[in-house]
Amino acid sequence: MIVSDVAQSAAPVRGSRFVRACLRQPVDRTPVWFLRQAGRYMPEYMAVRKHHSLLDICKTPEIAAEVTITAAERLGVDAAIIFADLLLPFTPMGLDFEFVAGEGPVVHVPIRSCEQVKALVTDRVEELGYVARSIEKVAKHFEPARADGDQLGIIGFCGAPFTLASYMIEGGSSRNYIETKKMMYGDGVAWPMLMEKLVTVLVGYAQQQVEAGADVIQIFDSWAGALSVTDYREYCLAWTTELVGRVRAMGVPVIYFGVDTASLLPAMRETGADVIGLDWRVPLEVGWKSVGAGCGVQGNLDPIALFAPEEVLKARVDEVLKAAAGRPGHIFNLGHGIVPGTPVENVIRVVEWVKELDGRYRA
């Protein structure tokens, strides 16, 4: 098992409860934040979207920082994840994409050949500097400690090599990943070349975010659940391990998250990530056992439970906290992102309940 001790031995950054939890250090209570906590369920965000496209927000540091800060403060969470998009690195690599209403991100000329992979560039990472500038603004805003004495954690992020490769090859999201797997299985030159180029760009991108003030980097492998354990190990694990290791060497913890990955959890742990994100399909205690006691976990409330009646939702929150039992290394979160239409008041209640109920399970 490949586990570096870089982040584990690092001093807590900015006095954050969230960072201490990532490093499996003792905390006074379980930290809580949400995937997509700034998004289309929140009126403040929708008001911004009336005047700006998604990419405009991502590329305008003042607006991206405002959206990030507003969500974190309204919800009362312990960490703010910078408002950005997984596919932003495509543009400086020479691959154009856009967001199409009702379809999501679309790459109009997908990468399907070795020649196209060779044409991708890796020396224009500085063009992503607007994300770092957004982080600088968020970090400065949250620099003072809050009333509870804690400092809010700042999360930067990037996509994992497999997930970004699948978007490039499929041209968008996919149900079966046929084109991705065709290259993965059948082209022993193009696939490793693509993964290597992605790792190069992602390392530079993460470095920018860390230097700007990100306390933690979350790596999203959203589509890794489409792989068998054998395929994940053969075609993805080494590249993701390299990315995780090089980010951790920057002195920050790494959270590694995927969807529908219960069968992959032991292999995902081998990347050396400090925290593994669990989706809602696996009981938290089962997922934690799969990754081992020496690793933190994040999760794992079903995001659709946020639509449930109060008594049901509170019971589900309690269930997650009871399973975690106050052990060092748990970060309360959803098992995936908040979806449009989610009642904001329910999200706020979950934060309040985590703070209220956590003590009953903490030794």
GIMOKA-V835727 format. One record per residue. RES is the residue in three letters. SS is DSSP state (H for helix, E for strand, C for the rest). PHI is phi in whole degrees, 0 to 359 (none if undefined). Layout:
RES_SS_PHI, RES_SS_PHI
//
This chain:
MET_C_none, ILE_C_264, VAL_C_224, SER_C_286, ASP_C_257, VAL_C_299, ALA_C_287, GLN_C_298, SER_C_267, ALA_C_290, ALA_C_289, PRO_C_304, VAL_C_270, ARG_C_57, GLY_C_66, SER_C_274, ARG_H_303, PHE_H_297, VAL_H_293, ARG_H_300, ALA_H_295, CYS_H_301, LEU_C_268, ARG_C_61, GLN_C_268, PRO_C_299, VAL_C_227, ASP_C_287, ARG_C_201, THR_C_293, PRO_E_287, VAL_E_221, TRP_C_207, PHE_C_227, LEU_C_296, ARG_C_58, GLN_C_290, ALA_C_253, GLY_C_190, ARG_C_287, TYR_C_271, MET_C_258, PRO_H_303, GLU_H_298, TYR_H_291, MET_H_296, ALA_H_295, VAL_H_291, ARG_H_294, LYS_C_296, HIS_C_243, HIS_C_219, SER_C_285, LEU_H_302, LEU_H_292, ASP_H_300, ILE_H_297, CYS_H_301, LYS_H_267, THR_C_246, PRO_H_306, GLU_H_297, ILE_H_284, ALA_H_300, ALA_H_293, GLU_H_299, VAL_H_297, THR_H_298, ILE_H_293, THR_H_301, ALA_H_295, ALA_H_297, GLU_H_286, ARG_H_293, LEU_H_278, GLY_C_77, VAL_C_279, ASP_C_261, ALA_E_208, ALA_E_241, ILE_E_262, ILE_C_299, PHE_C_282, ALA_C_201, ASP_C_226, LEU_H_303, LEU_H_272, LEU_H_305, PRO_H_295, PHE_H_298, THR_H_300, PRO_H_291, MET_H_276, GLY_C_96, LEU_C_242, ASP_C_277, PHE_C_211, GLU_E_212, PHE_E_261, VAL_E_252, ALA_C_306, GLY_C_83, GLU_C_242, GLY_E_87, PRO_E_290, VAL_E_228, VAL_C_261, HIS_C_286, VAL_C_236, PRO_C_298, ILE_C_276, ARG_C_231, SER_C_223, CYS_H_296, GLU_H_297, GLN_H_293, VAL_H_297, LYS_H_300, ALA_H_284, LEU_C_292, VAL_C_251, THR_C_233, ASP_C_251, ARG_C_237, VAL_H_298, GLU_H_300, GLU_H_293, LEU_H_270, GLY_H_301, TYR_H_297, VAL_H_292, ALA_H_299, ARG_H_295, SER_H_297, ILE_H_297, GLU_H_304, LYS_H_293, VAL_H_293, ALA_H_299, LYS_H_296, HIS_H_297, PHE_C_264, GLU_C_298, PRO_C_292, ALA_C_292, ARG_C_280, ALA_C_299, ASP_C_275, GLY_C_85, ASP_C_264, GLN_C_253, LEU_C_292, GLY_E_284, ILE_E_248, ILE_E_251, GLY_E_263, PHE_E_202, CYS_E_206, GLY_E_279, ALA_C_276, PRO_H_305, PHE_H_296, THR_H_297, LEU_H_292, ALA_H_299, SER_H_294, TYR_H_296, MET_H_299, ILE_H_278, GLU_H_283, GLY_C_89, GLY_C_163, SER_C_287, SER_C_210, ARG_C_266, ASN_C_241, TYR_C_56, ILE_H_296, GLU_H_294, THR_H_298, LYS_H_288, LYS_H_298, MET_H_291, MET_H_301, TYR_H_283, GLY_H_252, ASP_C_234, GLY_C_287, VAL_C_256, ALA_H_295, TRP_H_298, PRO_H_297, MET_H_296, LEU_H_296, MET_H_296, GLU_H_296, LYS_H_296, LEU_H_297, VAL_H_300, THR_H_302, VAL_H_292, LEU_H_293, VAL_H_296, GLY_H_297, TYR_H_296, ALA_H_295, GLN_H_299, GLN_H_302, GLN_H_292, VAL_H_295, GLU_H_297, ALA_H_279, GLY_C_127, ALA_C_293, ASP_C_275, VAL_E_216, ILE_E_245, GLN_E_260, ILE_E_255, PHE_E_265, ASP_E_248, SER_C_303, TRP_C_252, ALA_H_299, GLY_H_295, ALA_H_282, LEU_C_257, SER_C_286, VAL_H_300, THR_H_298, ASP_H_293, TYR_H_300, ARG_H_293, GLU_H_282, TYR_H_248, CYS_C_230, LEU_H_303, ALA_H_298, TRP_H_290, THR_H_292, THR_H_299, GLU_H_298, LEU_H_298, VAL_H_300, GLY_H_298, ARG_H_287, VAL_H_288, ARG_H_298, ALA_C_295, MET_C_283, GLY_C_93, VAL_C_237, PRO_E_289, VAL_E_237, ILE_E_256, TYR_E_244, PHE_E_233, GLY_E_218, VAL_C_244, ASP_C_59, THR_C_245, ALA_H_306, SER_H_287, LEU_H_265, LEU_H_305, PRO_H_299, ALA_H_289, MET_H_298, ARG_H_299, GLU_C_292, THR_C_292, GLY_C_90, ALA_C_300, ASP_C_287, VAL_E_226, ILE_E_251, GLY_E_283, LEU_C_252, ASP_C_275, TRP_C_281, ARG_C_283, VAL_C_247, PRO_C_303, LEU_H_303, GLU_H_294, VAL_H_289, GLY_H_297, TRP_H_294, LYS_H_296, SER_H_294, VAL_H_270, GLY_C_97, ALA_C_294, GLY_C_276, CYS_C_230, GLY_E_278, VAL_E_228, GLN_E_234, GLY_E_142, ASN_E_212, LEU_E_290, ASP_C_298, PRO_H_300, ILE_H_283, ALA_H_297, LEU_H_293, PHE_H_267, ALA_C_283, PRO_C_303, GLU_H_305, GLU_H_293, VAL_H_289, LEU_H_298, LYS_H_296, ALA_H_296, ARG_H_291, VAL_H_299, ASP_H_299, GLU_H_298, VAL_H_295, LEU_H_295, LYS_H_296, ALA_H_294, ALA_H_286, ALA_C_58, GLY_C_71, ARG_C_293, PRO_C_302, GLY_C_107, HIS_E_260, ILE_E_241, PHE_E_285, ASN_E_200, LEU_E_276, GLY_C_276, HIS_C_194, GLY_C_278, ILE_C_299, VAL_C_260, PRO_C_304, GLY_C_90, THR_C_296, PRO_C_295, VAL_H_301, GLU_H_298, ASN_H_289, VAL_H_295, ILE_H_296, ARG_H_298, VAL_H_299, VAL_H_301, GLU_H_297, TRP_H_291, VAL_H_301, LYS_H_292, GLU_H_283, LEU_H_270, ASP_H_303, GLY_H_298, ARG_H_291, TYR_H_249, ARG_C_260, ALA_C_295
//
